[in-house]
Amino acid sequence: MDLSWKLRPQSGATTDPNVPSPFVDCGLEGNDGTALAGPIEWIELDWTVGAVAGHQTFCCYREHGVTTFDLPEGTASLSVVPLCADGSTALLGTYVAPAPELRAVTVGATIALGAVELIVDVAPDQASCSTMPCVCANITMDNSLCQQ
């Protein structure tokens, strides 16, 4: 499977001059270098084919990933979620991911999901995350896990 992604701040956040537009990087830093929320370290691709399920994680900073395994034949349900630096899934309600996609899996064929956009809740500064929900709030980056 082949997947690319971008992170976009939620609607309204880009009215603040410190919030980059149209996209933010995985560190979720503002134009002045301050944290807008906790960083997203990984993008997880989840898949289900019949009763068989699995996942693959990719370093968020790479903005692209290709799996190294084969899926069983059938119809695959594919979805993506952001993972925080501590490995936890970002809290529901702090991001919007595309709806799961269904793809036919045949032997020898590559499944391309193309580019997906994840909308993430950020604030003008991470301190504001105590009064509003932010993606991966109060989690710090551990660069030993995922290198740019």
C-alpha positions in Angstrom: 0.0 0.0 0.0 1.1 3.5 -0.8 0.0 6.5 1.3 0.8 10.2 1.5 -0.6 12.7 4.0 -0.7 16.4 5.0 -1.9 18.1 8.2 -4.2 21.1 8.0 -5.2 23.2 11.0 -8.9 23.3 11.8 -11.1 26.0 10.3 -10.7 29.3 12.2 -7.2 28.5 13.5 -5.6 30.1 10.5 -7.0 33.5 11.3 -4.2 33.7 14.0 -1.0 35.0 12.3 1.0 32.5 14.3 -0.8 29.4 12.8 0.8 28.4 9.5 -1.5 28.1 6.5 -2.6 26.0 4.6 -0.6 23.2 6.3 1.2 22.6 9.5 4.1 20.2 10.0 4.0 17.2 12.4 5.7 19.2 15.2 2.7 21.5 15.2 4.8 24.6 15.7 3.6 28.1 15.0 5.3 30.6 12.7 7.3 31.9 15.7 8.4 28.4 16.8 6.0 27.9 19.7 4.0 24.8 20.1 0.4 25.0 18.9 -0.4 21.5 20.3 1.5 18.4 21.1 3.4 16.9 18.1 2.1 14.1 15.9 4.9 11.5 15.7 3.3 8.8 13.6 0.6 8.2 11.1 -1.1 4.8 11.4 -2.7 3.0 8.5 -5.3 0.5 9.8 -6.6 -2.2 7.5 -9.2 -5.0 7.7 -9.9 -7.7 5.0 -12.7 -10.0 6.2 -11.8 -11.2 9.7 -8.1 -10.3 9.3 -6.9 -6.9 10.6 -3.6 -5.1 11.0 -1.8 -1.8 10.9 1.4 -0.1 9.8 2.9 3.1 11.3 4.9 5.7 9.4 7.0 8.6 10.6 4.8 11.6 10.3 7.6 13.9 9.1 8.2 11.7 6.0 4.6 12.6 4.7 4.7 9.3 2.7 4.8 5.6 3.4 4.8 2.3 1.6 3.9 -1.0 3.4 6.3 -3.9 3.2 3.7 -6.7 3.5 0.9 -8.3 1.5 -2.8 -8.3 2.4 -5.1 -11.2 1.9 -7.3 -11.1 -1.2 -10.7 -9.5 -0.8 -12.1 -6.1 0.0 -9.9 -4.0 2.3 -11.2 -1.3 4.6 -8.4 1.3 5.0 -8.2 4.2 7.4 -5.6 6.5 8.9 -5.2 8.0 12.4 -2.6 10.3 13.9 -0.5 9.0 16.8 1.1 11.2 19.4 4.7 11.1 20.5 3.9 8.8 23.3 2.4 6.3 20.9 -1.2 7.0 21.9 -3.9 7.7 19.3 -4.9 11.3 19.3 -8.1 11.9 21.2 -11.3 11.6 19.1 -12.7 15.1 18.5 -9.2 16.7 18.1 -8.7 15.6 14.5 -10.7 14.7 11.5 -9.5 11.9 9.2 -11.0 10.8 5.9 -13.7 8.2 6.0 -12.4 4.6 5.6 -11.9 3.6 2.0 -12.7 0.3 0.5 -10.3 -1.2 -2.0 -10.1 -4.5 -3.9 -7.0 -6.5 -3.0 -5.6 -8.8 -5.7 -2.3 -10.7 -5.7 0.6 -8.6 -7.0 -1.3 -5.3 -7.2 -0.3 -2.2 -5.3 -3.0 -0.3 -3.5 -2.6 3.4 -3.7 -4.5 5.6 -1.3 -3.0 8.7 -2.7 -2.8 11.8 -0.5 -5.0 12.2 2.5 -5.5 15.3 4.6 -5.9 15.1 8.4 -7.5 18.2 10.0 -6.0 18.8 13.4 -7.1 21.0 16.3 -4.4 23.5 17.3 -4.4 26.7 19.4 -2.4 29.9 19.0 -0.1 28.4 21.7 0.0 25.1 23.5 -1.0 26.8 26.8 -4.4 27.5 25.3 -4.9 23.7 25.0 -5.9 23.7 28.7 -9.1 25.6 27.7 -9.8 24.0 24.4 -9.2 20.5 22.9 -6.0 20.2 21.0 -4.5 17.2 19.1 -1.9 15.5 21.3 -2.1 18.2 24.0 0.5 18.2 26.7 2.7 15.6 25.0 6.3 16.4 24.1 8.3 15.2 21.1 10.6 12.3 21.5 12.9 12.5 18.5 14.5 9.2 19.3 11.3 7.4 18.1 11.1 8.9 14.6 13.8 10.8 12.8 13.1 13.3 10.1 
